[in-house]
Amino acid sequence: MTSTVACWVTLSFMRVFGIDCGTEITGFGVVDSDDQSRMPRLTCRAFGAIRLAKSKTMAQRLKQVYDELSAALELWRPDAVAVEEVFYSVNAKSALKLGQVRGVALLAAATLGLPLAEYAPLKIKSSVVGYGLAGKEQVQFMVARLLELPEPPSPPDAADALAIAICHIHTAQTLSLQETRG
């Protein structure tokens, strides 16, 4: 005779700050997971975009990204920061500039002592849409559905940042469940 043991796991509250780095627009989003309530849910607290003027030097743009991300991180005080990993680009100059923006975003999180996670684009899309090659419109639509927003977040960079935060929450929940079962 086999017996079945029920395993109840209570996942804790988590606030994640997602960052979608870009050389023209860097999106950000803040998502809370509330697994203590009767119906676990994700809640969007904020999202937006840091628009970088092409007329400014690269150093000025990097400073703007650092200053604005640092201020937002201080304001929202997340439990973790999640960033998209570098993807390979055919254009080395574009990849280098994107890497500089990512470096500044990582520095802003590290300066505040915040835990940082990085996710591949395929993992983010799979986590949110269920398909790693989903288009921007699909990501925007699913982010709106998962966060119960009245309309898809705009610009797409902000929706991507929210998707990165959602991916981190899903990953953390999965790891937590695996630890309790293991």
Long-range contacts (C-beta under 8 A, 24 or more apart in sequence): 7-180, 7-181, 9-176, 9-177, 9-180, 10-35, 10-36, 11-35, 11-40, 11-173, 11-176, 11-177, 12-36, 14-79, 14-80, 14-169, 14-172, 15-45, 15-76, 15-77, 15-78, 15-79, 15-80, 16-78, 16-79, 16-80, 16-81, 16-82, 16-165, 16-168, 16-169, 17-72, 17-73, 17-76, 17-78, 17-80, 17-81, 17-82, 17-109, 17-114, 17-165, 18-81, 18-82, 18-83, 18-160, 18-161, 18-162, 18-163, 18-164, 18-165, 18-166, 18-167, 18-168, 19-69, 19-81, 19-82, 19-83, 19-84, 19-105, 19-161, 19-164, 20-84, 20-157, 20-158, 20-160, 20-161, 20-164, 21-83, 21-84, 21-98, 21-101, 21-102, 21-105, 22-98, 22-101, 22-157, 23-52, 23-61, 23-94, 23-97, 23-98, 23-101, 24-51, 24-52, 24-54, 25-49, 25-50, 25-51, 25-52, 25-155, 25-157, 26-50, 26-52, 26-65, 26-69, 26-101, 26-105, 26-157, 27-155, 27-156, 27-157, 27-158, 27-159, 27-160, 27-161, 28-69, 28-72, 28-158, 28-161, 29-153, 29-158, 29-159, 29-161, 29-162, 29-164, 29-165, 30-72, 30-76, 30-78, 30-165, 31-147, 31-162, 31-165, 31-166, 31-169, 33-169, 33-173, 35-173, 41-148, 42-146, 42-147, 42-166, 42-169, 43-147, 44-147, 44-149, 44-153, 44-162, 45-76, 46-72, 46-76, 47-153, 47-158, 47-159, 47-161, 47-162, 48-72, 48-158, 49-155, 49-157, 49-158, 58-97, 58-100, 61-101, 62-100, 62-101, 62-104, 65-101, 65-104, 65-105, 65-108, 66-104, 66-107, 66-108, 69-104, 69-105, 69-108, 69-109, 70-108, 70-111, 70-112, 73-108, 73-109, 73-112, 73-114, 74-112, 78-114, 79-115, 80-114, 80-115, 80-116, 80-117, 80-168, 80-172, 81-109, 81-114, 81-115, 81-116, 81-117, 82-116, 82-117, 82-118, 82-119, 82-164, 82-165, 82-167, 82-168, 83-109, 83-116, 83-117, 83-118, 83-119, 83-164, 84-118, 84-119, 84-120, 84-121, 84-124, 84-160, 84-164, 85-118, 85-119, 85-120, 85-121, 87-120, 87-121, 117-168, 117-171, 119-164, 119-167, 119-168, 119-171, 123-167, 124-160, 124-163, 124-164, 124-167, 125-163, 127-163, 127-166, 127-167, 127-170, 127-171, 128-163, 128-166, 128-167, 136-160, 139-163
